[in-house]
Amino acid sequence: MKIVNQLIVFLMITCIVDSCTLSDEKKQEVIIKSIFTPDLVIVNENPTLYYELQVTNTSNEIIFLHKLEIIDTANSKFFIAFEGDDLVNRFHLKRANEETPACVVPPQTSAIIYLEIKLPNNKSSFTLTHNLDFTNQDGKNPKVAHLTISTVSTTRLIIGAPLSGGPWTTIYDPSWERGHRRVVYTIGGIDRIPGRFAIDFIKMDGDGKNTIRNEDEVKNWIGYGADVLAVADGIVISTNDEFSESPTLSAHEDYLPEKATGNYISLEIGTNTFAFYEHLKPRSIKVKPGQFVKKGDIIGSLGFTGNTTGPHLHFHIANMNSSLGAEGVAYEFDSFFILGSYPSLEKFGKVTWIPTLITNKKRIAEHPAPNSVIVF
């Protein structure tokens, strides 16, 4: 594991609400805050900021969200604006039902807006202003809630590969409604997103297939049984090897969220930094809690246990030793080659990927882009 300079860390967050009418200036009907320290990763050579805004309606009326603008405060330059479908697709209301309109926050309720923002390459510190336009139920009296976030330079987490060779498809997408990025777990009354930067790795062959012959047979998946590697020097904190494995996908048992990980390993690789390897093959775990491992050591095998639709390795890093009760934190791999990507997963496993313009381009200290095909 290496620590290198990172572009930003959040130091100051302020929130106020302005009204278009002076009589309402002091009312704080909407409160915005960042629910966890925003994190930055380099994706396709672009510094990309991941964070979530919690929008709380403290009034006794329904509010409608219309537009979110994000501005570089220093020069009033717009980074990006979300409205219409763009805002709807990033909006999530907890406890919503089918009759709840999009971008509506009922009284005394909170919602989340998920953000992934590409940042300028040439700035190491700046201030972002967030302007959230909203109205009450009758659409009158438009107002704006503000959130200001100041940033300075800090560090990034660079780790080794959790697997060797490839090709591996990095299955994830921040826009998926039920993807790791957007699944909030509430444990002890606290909402957390452990899979904020999680990746599911599925191995392919050169023709873009992930199985040979009958895909229902677990043993026919190309990546099944692949060696799983320590991404850094560290201490094994916990393991679970109690899950069995069905020989076929069709016979696989459905598991509750608390058993979603299947067989897993938790590896402490730094202060408040825990690497999680999930869905491991039964009786494949080669390490025990308290054991020291070196970067690149084989610690287990890719399997088909827990809540999964096919053999793969789920990998993420969190700030506590809890697979579901911790916040996912950013990480980058020290190096990998990118072969291409799948813009859509409709034909995943059936046809080859779309190759990159530059064949076998090597990436240094990056987080793979969604649904990329890479080789370690």
Buried (B, 14 or more C-beta within 10 A) or exposed (E): BEEEEBBBBBEEBEBEBEBEEEEEEEEEBBBBBBBBEBBBBBBBEEBBBBBBBBBBBBBEEBBBBBBBBBBBEEEEEEBEBBBEEEBEEBBBBEEBEEEBEBBBBBEEBBBBBBBBBEBEEEBEEBBBBBBBBBBBEEEEEBBBBBBBBBBEEBEBBBBBBBBBEBBBBBBBBBEBEEBBBBBBBEEEEEBBBBBBBBBBBBBBEEEBBBBEEEBBBBBBBBBBBBBBBBBBBBBBBBBBBEBEBEEBBEEBEEBEEEBBBBBBBBBBBBEEBBBBBBBBBBEBBBBEEEBEBEBBBBBBBBBBBBBBEBBBBBBBBBBBBBBBBBBBBBBBBBBBBBBBBBEEEEEBBEEBBEEBEEEEEEBEBBBBBBBBBBBB
